[in-house]
């Protein structure tokens, strides 16, 4: 049976830890980084120089070097030469848009006032995970050596909790307990971390069941629910042999969440639980043209009778919900599956 997992947005891929040597193109995450720091952006001091890049992929692009002031606020991982609480100066190279709004060079500072009108300004605290190329933040805080500068307080809090759990070498059971106890506070980065721990410690029916419980919690944040849902979809899609009891439970859970979204699911994105997650879980996701040319067609992994065995009222409610839903793009295949009689 061909199983297809549709492309889904990934928030913070926490990843599995690797050695200290980094390869170009591999993501830097809090788990595999050499340094995780929080800094405070204290403002722009002056323009230092301007010119045209003479080498590299942005050869010919005009640039402007800006002198800024930054303060190290906390070291969560690793040790840098700057001292906590002591401001320091560093240079940021800005590549303005080209004629007609051409591309910018990737930059850690894209969301700041340095490169975006209305971006975060002086006094903002941001967090970065960086590689082992230097212990000097004036050299590290560029896109080639760090994953980004994140001002999101939930992501920053997630990272602190993750690093604390890793530092204490906690068991998967302890990680799940933290996820349950802090379900209303944790975000997408933490959900991705829990998923990575499930993979690292070995996928079991019990661990996938725990993930489903977390995704179904009325208190879980939307970002975390999306992260848990993504992990569940991938784990069930990759499982060999399949886990039919968990698959049918996941389908029914998604129906319940879509039909009666908890307050933490914004109305504007509630249908994201249907497409791609519910479509993928049932096996109704459209196949790529290359597969269609080979004769493959979407084939549900389970019949509607298998999914709603012993729950005819739940099935009837799902039929009514889909039939009365205003969406057109996914309505017919889902309704056809729900109303198929064996």
C-alpha positions in Angstrom: 0.0 0.0 0.0 1.4 3.4 -1.0 1.4 5.9 1.7 2.0 9.6 1.0 2.7 12.2 3.5 1.9 15.7 2.2 4.3 18.5 2.7 3.6 20.3 5.9 5.0 23.5 7.5 7.7 22.9 10.1 8.2 25.3 13.0 11.4 24.7 14.8 13.0 21.4 13.8 14.8 20.6 17.0 16.5 17.6 15.4 18.6 14.8 16.7 21.9 15.7 18.3 25.1 15.3 16.3 28.8 16.1 16.8 30.2 19.5 17.1 31.4 19.7 13.5 28.9 21.4 11.2 28.3 20.9 7.5 27.0 23.6 5.2 23.3 23.2 4.6 22.6 21.3 7.8 20.2 23.1 10.2 21.6 24.5 13.4 19.3 23.7 16.3 19.4 24.1 20.1 20.2 20.4 20.4 23.2 20.3 18.0 24.5 23.8 18.5 27.6 24.8 20.4 26.1 28.0 21.7 22.6 29.1 22.7 22.5 32.7 23.8 20.0 35.5 24.5 21.1 39.0 23.5 19.5 42.4 23.8 19.6 44.6 20.8 20.5 48.1 22.1 20.3 50.0 18.8 22.0 51.3 15.7 25.0 53.6 16.3 26.1 54.7 12.8 26.8 53.7 9.3 30.4 52.5 8.9 30.9 52.0 5.1 29.2 51.3 1.9 30.3 49.6 -1.3 29.7 46.8 -3.8 30.4 43.2 -3.0 33.3 42.0 -5.1 33.1 38.2 -4.5 30.8 35.4 -3.5 27.2 34.7 -4.5 26.2 38.3 -4.0 29.0 39.8 -6.1 27.9 43.1 -7.6 25.3 43.8 -4.9 25.6 47.1 -3.0 26.0 46.8 0.7 26.1 49.0 3.8 27.9 48.2 7.0 26.1 49.3 10.2 27.6 49.6 13.6 25.2 48.4 16.3 25.4 47.9 20.1 24.3 44.5 21.6 24.4 43.1 25.2 24.7 39.4 26.1 21.8 38.6 28.5 22.2 34.9 29.1 24.3 31.9 28.0 22.1 28.8 27.9 24.7 26.6 26.2 28.4 27.0 25.6 30.7 29.8 26.6 31.4 33.0 24.6 34.0 35.6 25.2 31.5 38.4 25.8 30.4 39.0 29.4 26.8 39.0 30.5 25.4 42.4 31.1 28.3 44.2 29.3 27.4 46.0 26.0 29.6 45.4 23.0 29.7 46.7 19.4 29.5 44.7 16.2 29.1 45.3 12.5 26.1 44.1 10.5 26.3 44.1 6.7 23.0 45.1 5.1 22.2 44.3 1.4 19.4 46.6 0.3 16.8 45.4 -2.2 17.8 45.6 -5.8 15.9 47.6 -8.4 12.3 46.4 -8.6 12.5 44.8 -5.2 15.0 42.1 -6.0 16.2 39.5 -3.5 18.0 40.3 -0.2 20.9 38.3 1.2 19.7 36.1 4.0 20.3 37.9 7.3 19.8 37.2 11.0 18.5 40.7 11.3 15.6 40.6 8.7 12.9 41.1 11.4 14.7 44.0 13.1 14.5 47.7 12.4 17.8 47.4 10.6 16.1 45.8 7.6 12.4 46.1 8.0 10.3 49.2 8.7 8.5 48.6 12.0 10.8 45.7 12.9 11.9 45.0 16.5 14.0 47.8 17.9 16.2 48.8 20.8 15.6 46.9 24.0 14.4 43.7 22.3 15.7 40.4 23.6 16.3 37.7 21.0 17.7 34.2 21.1 20.1 32.4 18.8 21.5 28.9 18.4 25.0 29.0 16.8 27.7 26.7 15.7 31.2 26.1 17.0 33.1 28.3 14.5 34.0 30.9 17.1 33.4 32.0 20.7 33.1 35.6 19.6 29.5 36.8 19.1 30.7 39.5 16.7 31.8 36.7 14.4 29.0 34.2 15.2 25.9 36.4 14.8 25.6 36.0 11.0 23.3 33.7 9.0 26.1 31.2 8.2 26.7 30.4 11.8 23.3 30.8 13.6 19.8 29.6 13.0 18.1 33.0 13.4 17.3 35.7 16.0 14.0 34.8 17.6 12.1 37.3 19.7 9.1 35.0 20.2 8.8 34.6 24.0 7.1 31.2 23.7 9.9 29.8 21.5 12.5 31.2 23.8 10.8 29.6 26.8 10.5 26.3 24.9 14.2 26.4 24.2 15.1 26.9 27.9 12.9 24.0 28.9 14.3 21.8 26.2 17.9 22.5 27.2 17.1 21.9 30.8 15.6 18.5 30.0 18.6 17.6 27.9 21.0 18.8 30.5 19.4 16.6 33.1 19.4 13.6 30.7 15.7 13.0 31.4 13.8 9.9 30.3 11.1 10.1 27.6 8.5 9.5 30.4 9.8 12.7 32.1 9.6 14.6 28.8 5.9 13.5 28.4 5.2 14.5 32.0 6.6 18.0 31.3 4.5 18.2 28.1 1.4 17.3 30.0 2.1 19.6 33.0 3.0 22.6 30.8 0.6 21.9 27.9 -1.0 25.4 27.9 2.4 27.1 28.0 4.5 25.2 25.5 4.7 26.0 21.8 5.7 24.5 18.4 9.4 24.2 19.2 8.7 22.1 22.3 6.3 19.8 20.4 8.9 19.2 17.7 11.4 18.4 20.5 8.9 15.8 22.0 8.6 14.2 18.6 12.4 14.0 18.2 12.7 12.3 21.6 10.1 9.8 20.6 12.2 8.9 17.5 15.4 8.9 19.5 14.0 6.6 22.3 12.2 4.3 19.9 8.6 4.6 18.6 6.0 2.5 20.4 2.2 2.4 20.5 2.3 3.9 23.9 4.4 6.9 22.8 2.3 7.6 19.7 -0.8 7.4 21.9 0.7 10.0 24.3 1.3 12.3 21.3 -2.3 11.9 20.2 -3.5 12.7 23.8 -1.3 15.9 23.7 -2.6 16.9 20.2 -6.2 16.4 21.5 -5.8 18.4 24.7 -8.2 21.4 24.8 -5.5 23.5 26.4 -2.6 22.8 24.0 -1.6 25.9 21.9 -2.2 25.9 18.2 1.5 25.9 17.4 2.1 22.9 19.6 -0.9 21.0 18.3 0.4 21.5 14.8 3.8 20.2 15.8 2.3 17.2 17.5 0.0 16.5 14.5 2.9 16.7 12.1 4.9 14.2 14.2 2.0 11.8 14.5 1.3 12.0 10.7 4.9 11.2 9.9 5.3 8.4 12.5 2.1 6.6 11.4 2.9 7.1 7.7 6.4 5.6 8.2 5.4 2.8 10.5 6.1 -0.7 9.3 4.1 -2.7 10.0 1.2 -0.2 10.2 -0.5 0.6 13.5 -4.2 0.3 12.6 -5.7 0.9 16.1 -3.7 4.2 16.4 -4.5 5.2 12.8 -8.2 4.9 13.3 -8.0 6.6 16.7 -6.1 9.5 15.1 -8.7 9.9 12.3 -11.5 10.1 14.9 -9.5 12.5 17.0 -9.0 14.8 14.0 -12.7 14.7 13.1 -13.6 15.7 16.7 -11.0 18.6 16.7 -12.2 19.8 13.3 -15.9 19.6 14.1 -15.7 21.1 17.6 -12.5 23.2 17.7 -11.3 24.0 21.2 -10.6 27.7 22.0 -6.9 27.3 21.2 -7.7 26.5 17.5 -8.1 29.8 15.7 -11.1 29.8 13.4 -9.1 30.9 10.5 -6.9 27.8 10.5 -9.3 25.2 11.9 -9.6 23.6 8.4 -5.9 22.9 8.5 -6.7 19.9 10.7 -8.6 18.5 7.6 -6.1 19.3 4.9 -3.5 18.0 5.1 -3.8 16.0 8.4 -7.2 14.3 8.1 -6.7 13.7 4.3 -3.3 12.1 5.0 -4.6 10.0 7.9 -7.4 8.5 5.8 -5.4 8.2 2.6 -7.3 10.7 0.5 -4.4 13.1 -0.2 -4.0 13.8 -4.0 -1.1 11.9 -5.5 1.7 13.6 -7.5 1.3 13.5 -11.3 4.2 11.0 -11.6 2.3 8.5 -9.5 -1.0 9.1 -11.3 0.8 8.3 -14.6 1.9 5.0 -13.2 -1.7 4.1 -12.5 -1.8 4.8 -8.8 -4.9 6.3 -7.3 -5.7 7.6 -3.7 -6.7 4.5 -1.7 -8.0 4.9 1.8 -6.0 3.0 4.4 -9.2 2.1 6.3 -12.9 1.8 5.5 -15.3 4.2 7.2 -16.7 1.1 9.1 -13.3 0.3 10.5 -12.8 3.9 11.7 -16.2 4.4 13.2 -16.8 0.8 14.5 -19.3 0.9 17.3 -19.8 4.7 16.9 -22.6 5.3 14.4 -23.6 8.6 15.9 -20.1 9.9 15.6 -20.0 8.9 12.0 -23.4 10.5 11.3 -22.2 13.8 13.0 -19.1 13.7 10.7 -21.3 13.3 7.6 -23.5 16.2 8.6 -20.5 18.4 9.4 -18.8 17.7 6.0 -22.1 18.0 4.0 -22.9 21.4 5.6 -19.3 22.7 5.4 -18.7 25.7 3.0 -15.3 24.4 1.8 -15.4 22.9 -1.7 -11.9 21.8 -2.4 -11.9 18.8 0.0 -15.6 18.2 0.6 -16.5 15.6 -2.1 -13.7 13.0 -1.5 -14.3 13.2 2.3 -18.1 12.9 1.9 -17.7 10.0 -0.5 -15.5 8.1 1.9 -17.9 8.8 4.9 -21.0 7.6 3.0 -19.5 4.6 1.3 -21.4 1.4 2.3 -19.6 -1.9 2.2 
